[in-house]
Amino acid sequence: MKNGARKRTVLLAESRTLLRIGLKEIVQEAGDMAVTGETTDTADTIRGIRDLSPEIVVTGPLTDCADSIAAVRKIAAEVSPRPPRFLALVDAWDARYLDTPEPEVGGLLYTNASAEELRAAIRMLSAGYSFLAPEAHPRRPRPPAPSGLRPPPVSDMTGRELEVLRLLARGYTNAETSR
């Protein structure tokens, strides 16, 4: 992380202790993120959002709401009009996830995702993007690429283009890369 760059603040809302401990370690190892609090039920999560103002809330099943999507909807309704971005953790795919509107669930990630996938999802949400785990939606056939079109080789990129590409890959926002 660059000197003076802000850390992304994350509230962990997860009832499963071992998973919550692992999430905390993964988030804090990133260097550009900080866990501001941990909760296990909806009431504590609502209080945590109001008291700590986290940028991102990583939400799994809670003690009083076993469905992370339902928990997000309930929490978001209580902290509106400006709820934080939510990353919902799910154990298995459910087709209704495709119908989950913004801003309730900004991201959806399987609990078996890698540490880097979790950090990337948080960075994407922090930058204002939505995130849906690649394997978390039905496979649709990709249309064939137009013949003869290929991306330009890296050797054709300018030094600045390469620098911006590296910064984006590390999770920097557009504003941070423009400096």
N, C-alpha and C positions, 0 to 999 in steps of 0.2 A: 504494500500500500504506500502511496506517495505521502510524504510529510504533509500534514495539515489536512489531508483528505478525511472526510467524515466517515464514521463507521455506520453501517446499516444496523438499525436496532431491531431486535427480534424477541418476541414473546413466545415461549413454548407452552402450548396448551395441549397436554397429553396426559392421560390417566395411567398409562403403562410406564412404570418407574424405569425399567431397564431401557426402554426405547427413548424416554425423555432424557436420561443420562447420556446416551449415545448421541442424540441430536444436539445436546448442549456442547459436547466435546467437538463434534464435527463443525458446528457453527463457530465456536470460539477459535478453533485451529485456523480458520480462514484468514484472520488478521484484519479483514475489512468489515467484520461483523461483530456485534456484541449482543449477548443474551441479556436482556433487561429484566426478565422475570420468568417464572415457571408457575403454571396453574394446572389443576386437575379437574375442574368442573366449570360450568358456564358462568356461575355467579362470580367466582374468582377471576375468570378470564375477563369478564366485563369490567370488574374493578381494576384489573391489571392494565387494560387498555386505557381506561379513564385516568389512572394515576401515572402510568409510565409512558403513555403516548408512543408505543412502538410503531415502527414503519411497517413491519411484517409480523403477522401472527401465524405460526406454524401450528396447525390444528389437527389432532388425531381424535380418536374416540375419547370422550370425557366420562367421568364417573356417572353423571346424570344424563348423558346423551351418547349412546354407543355409536352413532352414525356421525362421522366428522362433517359431512355436508349439512346435515340437519343442525349440528352444533353451530356451524358457521352462519347459517341463516338466522338462527335464534340470536346469536351474539351480535351480528351485524345490525339486526333490527333494533337492538337496545343501545347501540353506540352511534347510530346515525345522527346527524346527517353526513359526517365524514368518517366512516370506519376506516381502519387500516387495511392494507392488502392482506388477504388470507391465502395461505398455501395449505390446502387440505390433503392430509395423508390418508390413503385408502389401502386396504389389503387386497382387494379384488375389484375387477371392473364391473360397473353397473351402467347400463345404457342411459339411465337418467342423468348421468354426469354431463352428457353432451348438452342437456337442456338447462344447466345451471347458469343463470345470468350473472353478468358483471353488475356491480362490483363485489357481490357476495363472495364468490370464489375466484380469485385472480389466478390461482394455479392449482393443479391437481397432480399429485405424485404418489407412486406406489411406495409402501413402506420398505420394500426390498431394493429401493434405488441406491445407487452408490453415493458415497460422501460428496464426490464432485458434482453429481447430478443435483443433490440437495442444494449445495452452495450456488450452482448455476441458476437453479430455479429461484432462489432468494434474490440473486442479483438481477435476474430478469424482472421480477415483480417490483423490485426497488427502482428499476429504470422505467417503470410504467408499462411494461409489457405483460401480457397474460402468458400462462404456461400450462401446457397439457402434456404430460409425459408421453413421449412418442409411442410407447406400447400401450398407452391407456385409451386408445380409441380403435374402433374396427379398422382393419386394413382396407384401404381403398386402392384400386389399381392406379398407379401413376400414369398420366398420359405420356406417350413416348416423346422424347426430346426431339425438337426439329433437327433434321439431318444437317450435318455440316457445322452446327453451332457447338463450340466448346468454350469453356472459360479460358480467359487469357492465362498464359503461363506466369508463374510467380516472377520469373525473370523480367517480365514486361512491367511489373509494378514499380512505382517510384519508391524511394526511401520512406517518404511520409505515408504512403498508402500501406506499406508493410508495417510501419510503426502503429498506425491506427488499427490495423487488423490484429496485431499482437495485443494491444490494449483492450480491444473489444473481447478477444478471447479470454482475457484475464478478468472480465466482468466490469470494466470501467464504463461509465455512462457516456453518452454523446457529449455532454457538457464537459466531462473530465478529459475526454480525448481532444477537445478543441483547444485546450490550453497549451 
